[in-house]
Amino acid sequence: MSESSSTRTPTGDPGGRSSSATTPPEDPISEQPASTAAPEPPASDKPKKRPGDRIFQNLTTGAGIFVVALIGLIGLFLLIQAIPALQADKANFLTNHGWSTNDPANMSFGILDLLEVTVATSLVALIIAMPVSLGIALFLTQYAPRKLARPFAYVIDLLAAVPSIIFGLWGILVFAPAIEPFSQWINDTFSWFPLLAPGNVAPSVRGTIFTAGIVLAVMILPIITSLSREVFERTPTPHIEGALALGATRWEVIRTTVLPFGKAGYVGASMLGLGRALGETIALAVILLIPQGRNFDWSLFDGGSTFASKIAANYSEFNNEISAGAYIAAGLVLFVLTFLVNFAARSVIGKKGD
């Protein structure tokens, strides 16, 4: 018994070795080599801009500063030229309706009538042009086949480049005689409504705010349509396809995807059209050169002058510095008004983008 117990192999080691002499297994984690990834270079070691990039950035920055400075200098020039006439004005420049600048020693002029006529014609044009241009843009981008939409888009872009004198001559020689019976019927039928009441000119006179507003609407229609079409075309395709996959109709796709995406661009295009309507000179000068019996009474069948048509129709008085200053003062107001319209449009677009 003693011999068998003395020769017994220790438990836990089939090879006859003692468990205390067993070497521990290798740790695979500790044996891995250290990471060889290089540390990120500091910001100062990042590659610098190439000379061409720096030159282009400086040129674009300088161009932007130049444009802003040029606009400021134009406003400053108008203000300096208008001050002598404003000092010689014997009436309130902002609230007076009359305009008498023939005698530099006895000038009495104000812009209230010009402002009212300008706003009235521009609003009529915008109210007519906005829904029509929206419908055309949606038709060309969502409904019309590509073979039809492409040539129509080219025609609209060409119409946007037509000079305003063409629209003015077409309005007074072609459109005004054709629409005269319709205008007379509206004036007789709805005379109880203040905006459609008899105006301050004879019914036979064709150059009224109603006619001028429609002509301006035709003139700004291609601009608004062209810009709106480009915005609607950029609606993300996955949004449209997703709405169609969910069973939406074409109108529901427009209402839920296209219009929300392009609303800001459509507003910006409309404000750009309004800016052109405010500043168009020749078209309004041709349409609105009509006698005026009394002040503007906010009827669409009134006659009158806008800022642009007043300046264009009376350029012969510019030989006198003081008299010319009165029209320059009116131009300064138009300049500020257009700037405010563009600023409002940019604010709307910026809020929509946020």
C-alpha positions in Angstrom: 0.0 0.0 0.0 2.8 2.4 0.8 4.5 1.9 -2.6 1.4 2.4 -4.5 0.6 5.6 -2.7 4.2 6.9 -3.1 4.1 6.4 -6.8 0.7 8.0 -7.3 0.7 10.9 -9.9 -0.6 14.3 -8.6 -4.1 15.1 -9.6 -4.8 17.7 -12.3 -1.8 17.0 -14.5 -2.3 14.1 -16.9 1.4 14.3 -17.9 2.7 13.8 -14.4 3.8 17.4 -13.8 2.8 19.4 -10.8 0.0 22.0 -11.3 2.2 24.6 -9.6 4.7 24.3 -12.5 2.1 25.0 -15.2 2.8 28.1 -17.2 -0.1 30.6 -17.6 -1.6 30.9 -21.1 -0.6 33.8 -23.3 -3.0 36.9 -23.2 -4.0 37.7 -26.9 -4.9 41.2 -25.9 -1.7 42.1 -24.3 0.3 40.7 -27.2 -1.3 43.0 -29.8 1.0 45.7 -31.1 0.3 49.3 -30.2 -1.8 51.4 -32.5 0.2 52.9 -35.4 -2.4 55.6 -36.2 -0.7 59.0 -36.5 -2.2 61.8 -34.3 -4.2 64.4 -36.0 -2.1 67.4 -37.1 -2.8 70.7 -35.3 -5.0 73.3 -37.0 -1.9 75.3 -37.9 -0.5 72.4 -40.0 -3.7 72.1 -42.2 -3.1 72.7 -45.9 -3.4 76.4 -46.8 -5.6 77.7 -49.6 -4.1 77.9 -53.0 -3.3 81.3 -54.5 -6.1 80.9 -57.0 -8.7 80.3 -54.2 -7.5 83.4 -52.3 -7.6 85.6 -55.4 -11.1 84.4 -56.3 -12.3 85.0 -52.7 -10.9 88.5 -52.6 -12.4 89.3 -56.0 -15.9 88.2 -55.0 -15.7 89.9 -51.7 -14.5 93.1 -53.3 -17.3 92.9 -55.9 -19.9 92.6 -53.1 -18.5 95.5 -51.2 -18.4 97.5 -54.5 -22.0 96.9 -55.2 -23.1 97.9 -51.7 -21.0 101.0 -51.8 -22.3 101.9 -55.2 -25.9 101.6 -54.0 -25.1 103.8 -51.0 -23.4 106.4 -53.3 -26.5 106.5 -55.5 -28.7 107.2 -52.6 -26.3 109.8 -51.3 -26.3 111.5 -54.7 -30.1 111.6 -54.9 -30.3 113.1 -51.4 -27.7 115.8 -52.1 -29.4 116.8 -55.4 -32.9 116.8 -53.8 -32.1 119.0 -50.8 -32.2 122.4 -52.6 -35.6 121.6 -54.1 -37.0 120.3 -50.8 -35.8 123.5 -49.1 -37.6 125.6 -51.8 -40.8 123.5 -51.6 -43.6 125.6 -50.1 -45.8 122.5 -49.4 -45.4 119.4 -47.4 -43.4 117.0 -49.6 -44.9 113.8 -48.0 -48.6 114.8 -47.7 -49.3 117.3 -50.6 -51.2 116.1 -53.6 -50.3 118.9 -56.1 -47.2 119.2 -58.3 -46.1 122.6 -59.5 -42.4 123.0 -60.3 -42.4 125.3 -63.3 -41.5 128.4 -61.4 -38.3 127.7 -59.3 -39.2 130.7 -57.0 -42.6 129.4 -56.2 -42.6 125.6 -56.2 -45.2 123.5 -54.4 -45.0 119.8 -54.9 -45.7 116.6 -52.9 -45.5 112.8 -53.5 -48.7 111.6 -51.9 -50.6 111.3 -55.2 -47.7 109.7 -56.9 -47.3 107.2 -54.1 -50.9 106.2 -54.1 -51.1 105.7 -57.9 -47.8 103.7 -57.8 -49.0 101.4 -55.1 -52.4 101.0 -56.7 -51.1 100.0 -60.1 -48.4 97.7 -58.6 -50.9 95.9 -56.4 -53.4 95.4 -59.2 -50.5 93.9 -61.3 -49.4 91.7 -58.5 -52.9 90.4 -57.6 -53.4 89.4 -61.3 -49.9 88.1 -62.0 -49.3 86.0 -58.9 -52.0 83.3 -59.2 -51.7 83.1 -63.0 -47.9 82.7 -62.8 -48.3 80.1 -60.1 -50.7 78.1 -62.2 -48.4 78.2 -65.3 -45.3 77.2 -63.3 -47.1 74.3 -61.7 -48.5 73.2 -65.0 -45.1 73.2 -66.7 -43.4 71.4 -63.8 -46.0 68.9 -62.7 -48.6 68.3 -65.4 -47.2 69.1 -68.9 -45.1 66.5 -70.7 -41.5 67.3 -71.1 -41.8 67.8 -74.9 -44.4 70.5 -74.3 -42.9 72.0 -71.1 -39.5 72.7 -72.5 -40.5 74.9 -75.5 -43.1 76.7 -73.4 -40.4 77.5 -70.8 -38.2 79.0 -73.6 -41.0 81.2 -74.7 -41.6 82.5 -71.2 -38.0 83.2 -70.7 -38.0 85.2 -73.9 -41.0 87.2 -72.9 -39.3 88.2 -69.6 -36.6 90.0 -71.8 -39.1 92.0 -73.9 -38.5 95.8 -73.3 -41.1 97.7 -71.4 -41.8 100.1 -74.2 -43.2 97.2 -76.2 -45.7 96.4 -73.5 -46.6 100.1 -73.2 -47.3 100.5 -76.9 -49.2 97.3 -77.0 -51.2 98.4 -74.0 -52.3 101.8 -75.3 -52.7 100.8 -79.0 -54.1 97.3 -78.9 -55.2 96.2 -75.4 -56.9 99.4 -74.2 -59.3 99.7 -77.2 -60.1 96.0 -76.9 -60.8 96.1 -73.2 -62.7 99.4 -73.2 -66.2 97.9 -73.5 -65.4 95.5 -70.6 -64.0 98.3 -68.5 -67.1 100.4 -69.1 -69.4 97.5 -68.2 -67.5 96.9 -64.9 -67.6 100.6 -64.1 -71.4 100.9 -64.8 -72.3 97.6 -63.0 -70.2 97.8 -59.9 -70.0 101.6 -59.4 -71.4 101.1 -55.9 -68.1 99.5 -54.9 -65.5 102.2 -54.1 -62.6 100.6 -55.9 -64.8 100.4 -59.1 -66.5 103.7 -58.8 -66.3 106.3 -61.6 -62.8 107.8 -61.7 -61.4 111.3 -62.1 -61.2 111.1 -65.9 -63.8 110.8 -68.6 -65.1 107.3 -69.3 -63.8 107.4 -72.8 -60.2 107.8 -71.6 -58.5 104.4 -72.0 -55.4 105.1 -69.8 -56.7 104.2 -66.3 -55.1 102.4 -63.4 -57.3 99.4 -64.3 -55.7 99.2 -67.8 -52.2 100.0 -66.6 -52.4 97.4 -63.8 -53.3 94.7 -66.3 -50.5 95.7 -68.7 -48.1 95.6 -65.8 -49.4 92.2 -64.8 -48.7 90.9 -68.3 -45.2 92.5 -68.1 -44.2 90.9 -64.8 -45.9 87.6 -65.5 -43.0 86.0 -67.4 -40.5 87.0 -64.6 -42.5 85.5 -61.8 -43.4 82.4 -63.9 -39.8 81.7 -64.9 -38.3 82.0 -61.4 -41.1 80.0 -59.8 -40.8 77.2 -62.4 -37.1 76.9 -61.6 -37.8 76.7 -57.9 -40.6 74.0 -58.3 -38.3 71.9 -60.5 -35.9 71.6 -57.7 -38.3 69.8 -55.4 -36.5 66.7 -54.1 -37.6 63.7 -56.2 -37.7 61.3 -53.2 -40.3 63.5 -51.6 -42.5 63.4 -54.7 -42.1 59.7 -55.3 -42.7 59.0 -51.6 -46.0 60.9 -51.7 -47.1 59.1 -54.9 -46.1 55.7 -53.3 -48.4 56.5 -50.4 -51.3 56.9 -52.8 -51.4 60.7 -53.0 -53.0 62.3 -56.0 -51.1 64.8 -58.2 -52.7 67.7 -56.5 -52.0 66.3 -53.0 -48.3 65.9 -54.1 -48.3 69.6 -55.1 -50.0 70.7 -51.9 -47.8 68.6 -49.5 -44.4 68.6 -51.2 -44.0 71.1 -54.1 -45.7 74.2 -52.6 -44.1 73.9 -49.1 -40.6 73.4 -50.7 -41.0 76.3 -53.3 -43.0 78.8 -51.2 -40.0 81.0 -50.3 -38.8 81.1 -53.9 -42.3 81.9 -55.2 -42.6 84.8 -52.7 -39.1 86.0 -53.8 -40.0 85.9 -57.4 -43.2 87.8 -56.8 -41.3 90.5 -54.9 -38.9 90.7 -57.8 -41.8 91.2 -60.1 -43.2 93.9 -57.8 -39.9 95.7 -57.9 -40.1 95.8 -61.7 -43.7 97.0 -61.5 -42.7 99.8 -59.2 -39.9 101.0 -61.3 -41.1 100.6 -64.9 -40.9 104.0 -66.6 -41.7 103.8 -70.3 -44.7 101.4 -70.1 -46.4 103.5 -67.4 -45.5 106.8 -69.2 -47.2 105.6 -72.3 -50.3 104.3 -70.5 -50.8 107.0 -67.8 -50.2 110.2 -69.8 -53.8 111.4 -69.3 -55.5 114.5 -68.0 -56.4 114.5 -64.3 -59.4 116.5 -63.0 -58.9 115.9 -59.3 -56.8 114.0 -56.9 -56.5 110.2 -56.8 -59.6 108.8 -55.0 -58.6 105.1 -54.9 -60.7 104.0 -57.8 -59.3 101.7 -60.4 -60.8 103.9 -63.1 -58.8 107.0 -61.9 -56.0 108.4 -64.0 -52.8 109.8 -62.7 -49.0 109.4 -62.6 -46.7 107.1 -60.9 -43.2 108.0 -59.8 -41.7 106.5 -62.9 -44.2 108.0 -65.4 -44.0 111.4 -63.8 -40.2 111.6 -64.1 -40.2 110.2 -67.7 -43.0 112.6 -68.9 -41.5 115.8 -67.5 -37.8 115.4 -68.3 -38.0 118.7 -70.2 -38.0 120.5 -66.9 -34.6 119.1 -66.0 -32.8 122.2 -67.6 -33.4 124.0 -64.3 -31.5 122.6 -61.4 -34.1 123.4 -58.7 -37.0 122.0 -60.8 -35.0 118.9 -61.6 -34.3 118.4 -57.9 -38.1 117.9 -57.3 -38.1 115.0 -59.6 -34.9 113.7 -58.1 -36.6 113.8 -54.7 -39.4 111.7 -56.1 -36.8 109.3 -57.5 -35.2 109.1 -54.1 -38.6 108.0 -52.6 -39.0 105.4 -55.3 -35.4 104.2 -54.6 -36.2 103.8 -50.9 -39.5 102.1 -51.7 -37.9 99.6 -54.0 -35.2 98.9 -51.4 -37.8 98.3 -48.7 -39.7 95.8 -51.0 -36.6 93.9 -51.7 -35.6 93.9 -48.0 -39.0 92.5 -47.1 -38.7 89.8 -49.7 -35.3 88.8 -48.4 -36.7 88.7 -44.8 -39.5 86.4 -45.9 -37.2 84.1 -47.7 -34.7 84.1 -44.7 -37.4 83.2 -42.2 -38.7 80.4 -44.5 -35.2 79.0 -44.8 -34.7 78.9 -41.0 
